[in-house]
Amino acid sequence: MPFQLTDIILNAAYAQDFIVYRSNGEWVNGRWVEGTPTQITMRGVISVARERDLRVLREGDRVQGAMVFHSTQLIYVTNNNGTSGISDKIMWRNEYYKIISVGNYMDYGYCKAIGERMVGD
């Protein structure tokens, strides 16, 4: 059986749990009214964003720190989740990260999301 990246993403030696907060709510008079986020526990490989990963970010976003989250479940970025249009937020090691970029590789069983550390949130 050939090696697959999902074997690493789910491997207990490398994978960690993290919590995804998925926005929900509704549009009221042309304005998004935030509801209570749905909390989803996911498991995957988490690493520091490399220079290559950071090239997708705006210059100002780089100063707050960024992490990469690999998961076998979809993680959403603004306007890609088909419901709220609000990016997922991830809690990991008592820090929140707002998802700012997602590589959807679900054809291969995983997605790669870059989260920007949220300061003061």
MIFI-371269 format. One line per 5 residues: number of its first residue (from 1); for each residue x, y, z of N, C-alpha, C, O. Coordinates in steps of 0.05 Angstrom, whole numbers, plus 5000, padded with zeros to 4 digits. Each point is the difference from the previous one (the first is absolute). Layout:
N
NUM) X Y Z X Y Z X Y Z X Y Z; ...
//
This chain:
121
1) 5017 4976 5000 4983 5024 5000 5018 5025 5000 5018 5002 5017; 4977 5017 4965 5017 5024 4999 4996 5018 5023 4979 5002 5012; 5042 5012 4995 4999 5020 5021 4982 5023 4992 5000 5009 4977; 4985 5001 5042 4982 5023 4995 5005 5021 5022 5006 4993 5023; 4992 5033 4970 5004 5021 5019 4981 4998 5024 5007 5007 5022
6) 4969 4982 4973 4981 4997 5022 5011 4981 5021 4991 5002 5023; 5027 4980 4970 5012 4982 5019 5015 5016 5021 5000 4993 5024; 5014 5028 4968 5015 5017 5018 4980 5018 5016 5003 5003 5024; 4978 5009 4962 4982 5019 5012 4985 4987 5023 4993 5013 5020; 5000 4961 4978 4986 4986 5021 5017 4984 5019 4990 4988 5019
11) 5036 5011 4976 5019 4985 5016 5002 5012 5028 5005 5023 5003; 4991 4960 5018 5000 5010 5027 5027 5012 5008 5000 5017 5018; 5021 4976 4969 5027 5011 5006 5002 5029 4991 5017 5015 5011; 4967 4993 4969 5002 5027 4989 4975 5018 5004 5003 5024 5001; 4974 4963 5000 4975 5015 5000 4994 5011 5028 5008 4989 5020
16) 4978 5033 4980 4991 5013 5024 4970 5008 4997 4991 5003 4977; 4995 4999 5045 4973 5010 4999 5000 5031 4999 5017 5012 5012; 4964 4999 4974 4995 5029 5001 4970 5004 4997 4986 4982 4990; 5005 5041 5018 4971 5006 4999 4995 5021 4978 5013 5021 5000; 4968 4973 4983 4992 5019 4979 4973 5013 5009 4982 4986 5008
21) 5017 5040 4991 4976 5015 5005 4989 5009 4973 5011 5018 4988; 4967 4970 5004 4988 5006 4974 4977 5020 5005 4981 4995 5015; 5021 5027 4971 4980 5022 5002 4973 4991 4989 4999 4984 4982; 4981 5026 5030 4973 4998 4989 4984 5024 5009 5007 5015 5018; 4972 4989 4968 4984 5024 5006 4981 5004 4976 4993 4981 4986
26) 5000 5044 5010 4982 5006 4978 5003 5029 4991 5009 5017 5015; 4983 4988 4960 5000 5027 4989 4974 5013 5009 4978 4990 4995; 5024 5034 5017 4977 5015 5009 5003 5028 4989 5019 5015 5007; 4963 4993 4975 5000 5027 4988 5028 5006 4988 5010 5022 5002; 5001 4958 4984 5025 5004 4986 5025 4999 5018 5022 5006 4990
31) 4975 4987 5035 5022 4998 5019 5002 4972 5011 4979 4988 5007; 5045 5002 4996 5004 4973 5012 4997 5002 5030 5015 5016 5013; 4967 4969 4999 4996 4998 5029 5011 4973 5009 4989 4979 4993; 5032 5023 5022 5015 4976 5009 4983 4984 5021 4989 5012 5019; 5009 4962 4977 4988 4983 5019 5021 4987 5018 5023 5009 5000
36) 4970 4971 5015 5019 4985 5016 5016 4981 4982 4988 4983 4987; 5038 5019 5013 5016 4983 4982 4997 4970 5008 4997 4994 5023; 5004 4990 4956 5001 4971 5005 5028 4991 5006 5019 5009 4987; 4985 4975 5034 5026 4991 5008 5005 4972 4989 4984 4982 5005; 5038 5014 4980 5006 4975 4988 5028 4992 5008 5019 5015 4996
41) 4984 4961 5016 5027 4990 5007 5011 4986 4976 4987 4982 4989; 5037 5026 5003 5014 4987 4977 5027 4990 5010 5009 5008 5021; 5003 4976 4962 5026 4989 5006 5017 5002 4975 4990 4995 4978; 5035 5013 5025 5017 5003 4977 5028 5009 5008 5006 5002 5024; 5010 5003 4956 5028 5009 5005 5001 5030 4999 4988 5013 4982
46) 5025 4999 5038 5002 5029 5002 5029 5007 4999 5017 4988 5014; 4990 5032 4970 5028 5009 4999 5001 5030 4996 4980 5013 4993; 5043 4998 5012 5005 5028 4995 4999 5005 4970 5011 4985 4985; 4976 5037 5007 4999 5007 4972 5028 5007 4990 5015 5015 5013; 4993 4974 4965 5026 5005 4988 4998 5024 4981 4979 5010 4994
51) 5044 5000 4998 5001 5023 4982 4983 4995 4975 4986 5018 4991; 5015 4958 4998 4984 4993 4976 4970 5003 5006 4985 5009 4983; 5006 4983 5041 4972 5002 5008 4992 5030 5003 4978 5007 4993; 5040 5009 5018 4994 5028 5005 4998 5017 4975 4989 5022 5001; 5021 4968 4977 4998 5016 4975 4971 5005 4992 4995 5019 4985
56) 4986 4965 5025 4972 5005 4993 4987 5021 5017 4978 5009 4994; 5036 5000 5027 4989 5020 5018 5007 5028 4992 5020 5005 4987; 4962 5014 5020 5007 5028 4997 5023 5007 5018 5004 4987 5021; 5012 5032 4972 5024 5007 5016 4994 5005 5029 5015 4990 5017; 4964 5025 4989 4994 5006 5028 4992 4976 5017 5002 5001 5024
61) 4989 4978 4963 4991 4976 5015 5022 4984 5012 4996 4983 5017; 5028 5022 4973 5023 4983 5008 5010 5005 5028 5013 4983 5012; 4981 5040 5000 5012 5008 5025 4987 4985 5024 5013 4999 5021; 4963 4991 4976 4986 4988 5023 5006 4971 5003 4993 4988 5021; 5020 4999 4960 5005 4972 5002 4980 4984 4986 4976 5007 4998
66) 5032 4971 4990 4982 4983 4985 5008 4971 5004 5023 4993 5003; 4956 4990 4997 5004 4971 5003 4986 4986 4977 4981 5011 4988; 5028 4966 5005 4988 4984 4979 4986 4976 5013 5012 4986 5017; 4963 5009 4975 4984 4978 5011 4993 4982 4977 4986 5007 4981; 5024 4968 5021 4992 4979 4980 4979 4983 5014 5003 4991 5022
71) 4975 5004 4963 4978 4984 5011 4988 4983 4979 5001 5007 4976; 4986 4971 5032 4985 4984 4981 4971 5010 4998 4984 4989 4985; 5009 5032 5030 4974 5013 4998 5004 5028 4988 5021 5012 5003; 4958 4998 4984 5002 5026 4988 5001 5022 5021 4986 4999 5020; 5031 5021 4975 5001 5024 5015 4994 5022 4981 5008 4999 4976
76) 4977 5021 5033 4990 5020 4981 5012 5028 5004 5008 5008 5022; 4995 5006 4956 5009 5028 4999 4977 5017 4991 4981 4989 4988; 5019 5036 5016 4979 5019 4993 4989 4994 4972 5015 4997 4981; 4959 5001 5018 4985 4997 4975 5003 4972 4987 4991 4997 4977; 5021 4984 5036 5003 4974 4989 4983 4978 5015 5000 4977 4991
81) 4987 5031 5030 4986 4979 5015 4970 4998 4992 4986 4982 5010; 5005 5035 4972 4973 4997 4990 4978 5007 5020 4976 4998 4993; 5031 5011 5031 4979 5007 5019 5003 5029 5009 4985 5017 4992; 5035 4989 5024 5002 5026 5011 5019 5019 4985 4997 5024 5002; 5022 4965 4984 5020 5017 4987 5021 5010 5020 5015 5018 4993
86) 4986 4971 5031 5019 5008 5020 5020 4977 5004 4992 4977 5003; 5033 5030 4999 5021 4979 5003 4997 4986 5027 4991 5011 5020; 5017 4963 4979 5002 4985 5025 5022 5012 5018 5019 5013 4990; 4978 4983 5035 5020 5007 5020 5008 4975 5013 4984 4982 5006; 5042 5015 5000 5011 4976 5013 5012 5007 5026 5015 5020 5003
91) 4978 4964 5018 5013 5003 5026 5020 4977 5002 4994 4977 4998; 5031 5031 5007 5022 4981 5003 5019 5011 5020 5010 5023 4997; 4997 4962 5024 5018 5008 5022 4992 5028 5011 5016 5017 5004; 4958 4985 5001 4988 5024 5012 5004 5026 4984 5000 5022 5011; 5004 4975 4963 5002 5023 4982 4979 4996 4978 4995 4978 4991
96) 4994 5044 4999 4981 4999 4978 5015 5008 4974 5017 5017 5000; 4975 4969 4979 5011 5005 4973 4977 5003 4981 4982 4982 4999; 5017 5040 4986 4980 5004 4980 5010 4989 4974 5023 5006 4991; 4962 4977 4996 5008 4987 4975 5000 5021 4978 4980 5014 4995; 5043 4989 4991 5003 5020 4979 5006 4988 4973 4998 5014 4980
101) 5008 4960 5019 5005 4987 4975 4996 4970 5003 5007 4988 5020; 4980 5000 4960 4995 4971 5001 5007 4988 4973 4992 5010 4979; 5024 4969 5022 5005 4983 4977 4982 4975 5003 5005 4984 5017; 4975 5014 4965 4982 4978 5002 5010 4977 4983 4998 5000 4975; 5014 4980 5038 5011 4976 4987 4983 4976 5007 5011 4978 5003
106) 4963 5025 5000 4983 4978 5009 4999 4978 4980 4993 4977 5007; 5015 5028 4968 5002 4978 4980 5022 4980 5010 5000 4977 4992; 5018 5033 5024 5022 4984 5011 4996 4994 5030 5017 4988 5013; 4960 5021 4998 4992 4993 5027 5007 5021 5022 4998 4994 5023; 5011 5030 4969 5008 5019 5021 4997 5029 4990 4996 5005 4976
111) 5005 5013 5043 5002 5028 4993 5022 5013 5017 5007 4990 5021; 5003 5032 4969 5022 5015 5013 4990 5028 5004 4994 5014 4981; 5005 4995 5044 4990 5026 5006 5021 5016 5015 5014 4990 5017; 4988 5036 4975 5019 5017 5014 4983 5018 5018 4981 5013 4991; 5027 4988 5035 4986 5017 5019 5018 5021 5011 5023 4995 5006
116) 4966 5029 4995 5014 5024 5011 4993 5002 5030 4976 5000 5007; 5044 5002 5010 4995 5003 5029 4984 5026 5005 5008 5021 4990; 4971 4977 5025 4983 5022 5007 5010 5012 5026 4998 4988 5021; 5011 5036 4978 5010 5014 5024 4978 5015 5012 4986 5016 4988; 5010 4979 5038 4979 5015 5015 4972 4989 4997 4981 5013 5009
121) 5015 4965 4977 4973 4988 4996 4997 4976 5017 4979 4987 4999
//
